[in-house]
């Protein structure tokens, strides 16, 4: 079969005031119909700009050069803008990372879906509408005809992503380029979207390029993989061979940075790649990864290193022989000397957890209700974001709260921070009602680390000023000199060089900014830190560094963490106890070891089954949860999960189950559990 897309020697140079910057350097790959190529690498490696070069969507003035850039026999370099526009959306389609920013908010879904088909296929509006309805149904959207009249903001994130996929299929393209197609989605929706893409690819014999930093996604759906670093492809081959036996030290480092479900030992550090991706303004000599590589040799920094063919058919941009590269991992995590029994105890209770002390925080029958207007003139309707939740946090615990978007995780976190008053119930911090505490007292006991460090740091203040600000507000420190010393000490503790004291947030990498956020949270020495998706915006290598840091700080400072995340592998790696939420309620609660080895609730089982790992030959799991997430304003009767549960009975539809104690360490809210317990 001939190649559908051929890329040979592609380079992209961006014009900057201080000189040209080569963002992509001499990359080559090809793809046949029906094949999937995964492109992985850290932020700034050139993944997305490579796809933009193929689509002809580069900024004005950008220089695109290639020895060959051919699609279905056409020379893309020879096409003018009009000819490229005929290809885009018609023969080559692109699914972007964030559908809310890709869909036009002022046009209906129907208008945006039919526009491409009417333009390229010259069909009638009625025919285009019929095709749109068929595709919306194919991607699992119910009431498809009525969805055409809706606007993007009226759909959930998962539905918007499905709309984007359906829109890109309107003209039955030969090639789909999916740039981080599942990053903004919950794990359950991610599995459904990947299944959908795979099924449609087989049906239409499409080629697909998936650009992502999620190695589990690539392992599950790709045939081949290209690993990019600093604008170059450093390893390329069949996905099973590359992920099972990576040759390049950078590929090895990426794989060692990921907590893999089922292979996690609690308390052990992840392998991590030191340093940062170099600026592409650097004048490189030799291997671009050399300054971060633990296996650097004299010849690594000399001359130009090409992709070297290996005996198994793949290629690697490394002077090490295949035997030497596979002899030992490039980045080894610190290993624990604990026995299996010690590791089990760590998982069950968590190192440093004071299980006999009184709770640091106690939440009792907490509820939070908002009034939501669904129309301009209609009356506001109640939305119960948190529904009768009770839990305790003890000193030294890492309690993870998991669940899909909209389940109430973040609202609960705001209540625990004292930023949202409960509609009913109570939140006690050290036996004091958190809403009765002053801001000064509360902030010295509980702090937060947010998902996006860039938006949570003041861009007009230096790093030193940001970290020192809490000390100034609380009057801690005799003078500015003492405060500066305290700031420098905490910077050193979280791994921020003192030389960055006078830098601004925009001058730091994502990982460095998150370290600043951690330092700011620690400067007042709080007992409890609430981490809201602290690593989801970071590359896997940086994520490993931050997770290792959080583990170190917890042990050294005896911190208690409340972790909010959708990454179940991170939960398994760091948490001592897990709380599973669905539509405002707790449906299961257990120590981490028990929950991951023996989940009880069908929803918990679905969450765990949705986790993708970078294991060769592991397919995307089948998740039978249905396609419609209940409307929280009009929740289902009985068990809120019953519309999506394959085990639902008439009892489930009629009466909501109570959260009952299954074992000493596990509680679950499910009628099936109640029935088994009584029998």
C-alpha positions, 0 to 999 in steps of 0.5 A: 500500500502506498503512503498517504502522507510523506514527510521528509526533512521538514523544518519550520523556522519562526521569525523573531525580533532577535533572530530566527528560531528553528522550531522543527528540525529535519523531521521525517515520517510517513503514514498509510491509509488505516494506520495511526501514528502517535507523536509524543514529547514534552511541551516545546518539542515541536509536535503541534507546529509540525501538524500546523506545517502539514495543514498549512496553518503556520503564522505569517512569515514562517519559513516551511522547508522540506525535501518532500511533503506529499499528501495522496500524491499532491505536493503540499509545498506547491499548493497555494492558499486556495488549494490548501483550503480545498484540502483542509476539512475536506481531505485533511481534518484536524481535531484540536485540544480544547473544543470550546475554543475551536467551536464558534460560540455565536453559531449553532452546532448545526451551522458549524457542522454543515458549513464545511460540507456545503462548501466542499461537497456542494450539497443542499442544507437539508442533505448536510443536516441529515449527514450531521444528524447521522454523524452525531448519532454515530459518535454517541450523542442522543437527541441529535436533531435537537443538538443542531440547534444548540450552542457550544456552551450548552454542551459538556466538554465530552459532548463538545469533543464528540461534536468536533469529531463529528464535524471533522468527519462530515466530508469523510477525510482521508487523514485526521490529525488529532492534537491532544484530543482527550486531554480535557476529558475525564478518563471514562469519556477519554476511553469512549472517544478513543474507541469511537476514533478507532471504530470510525477509522476502521469503517472509513479506512482513514489515516490518523496522527495523534499528538499527545503527551499521554503515552497510554493513549499512544500505546492503546491506539497507535501502530507507530510512534515518533518521539520528539525532543527540542524540535527533532525526532529522537526515536521512531518505530512500532509502538510496541517495540519502542515502549517495551524496549526504548533505546533513546535515553529520553524515551526511557526517561519519559516512560520511567516518569509515569506511575503505571497502575498495577506496578506502583509501590507506595512511597517510592519516587518516580524516575524523573528527567533532570533539568528542562527542555532547552530553549530552541534559541540555543545553538546546538552542538551534538545531541540536544538531550546531552545536558540532561542525559545520565549516559552522556559520553564524550562524542555526544556533544560533537557534530550532528547526530542522525537517526540511526537505523537499528536491527529491529527496524526502528531508528534512534538519534543516539550514539549508544549501541542498541545493546548498550542502551538496553543494558540499563535504564537511563533514569532510575528512581530511588527504590524502597528497602521495605518488605512486601508487608511494609509496603502493604502497610504504607498503602493501607495507612500511609507512612506518617498517618496518625490514625489514633489522633483526633481528626485534623478536619471533620466534614459532617453532612455538608451540602452546597446548593446553587441557584441556576437560571436556565433561561432569561426570564425563567425562575432560578432552579436549585443545583446541589453540587455537594450532597450530604457528604461526611468525611474525616482527614487525619494528620499525615494522610493523603486523601484523594477525591476522584470523579468526573467533571461536574461531580462536585470535587472542586466545590467541596475543595472550596468548602474545605478552604473556607471559600464557599459556605455550606448550605447545610452541615459543617466543616471543622478544622482542628475542632473549629468551624472553618467559616467562623475562623478569620482569614488570617487564622484559617490561612495559617492552617490550610493552603491550596495549590491550583491546577494552572500555576500561571493563572494563580501567580501574579504576573506583575510580581517577582517570584520572591515577592509572590512567596513573601507576600503571605509573610507580609500580610501576617506580620511574620519576620522581624524585617524584610531581610529576615523575610527574604531569608525565610523565602530563600529557605523555602525556595531551596526546600522546593528546588527553586534556585535562589537566582530566580528570586527576582524573576517573573512567572513568565520567565519560568517553566511550568514545573518551576511555576508549580514549585513557586505555588508550592513554596507560597503554600508552605511559607506559613507552615500549614497543616493541610494543603488542598491540591486541585489537579496539581500536575494535570497541566504538566508534562509527564517528566515534570509531573514526576518531579512534582509528585516526588517533591510532594512526597518528600515534603509530606514526610519531612513536614508531616503535611496532610494533603487533600488531592483532587484529580482525574488521574487514577495512576497518580492517585494510586501512587500518592494517596493513602485513602480515596473518596469517589464522588458522583453527582455531588455524592460520595459513592465509595470511600476506602483506603487506597490499597483496598479500593484499587484491589477490590472496588465495590461500586460499579462507577469506581470499577468503571473509573479504574477500568478506564485507566490507560497504561503504556503497555504494549498490546493493551487495547482501549478498555470497553467502558459501558457507562452510556453516553448521557451524563445526568443533568445535575439540575434535574437529577435522576430519581433513586440512585443517581448513577442508575441511568448509566449502570448496566446492573441497575434494577427497579430498586435503584430507580426508586430509592437512593442507596445509603453509604454503608460500611462494607469492611473496616476500611471501605464504604460504598453506596450501592443496592447490590452491596446492600443485598450481598451484605444482607445475604 
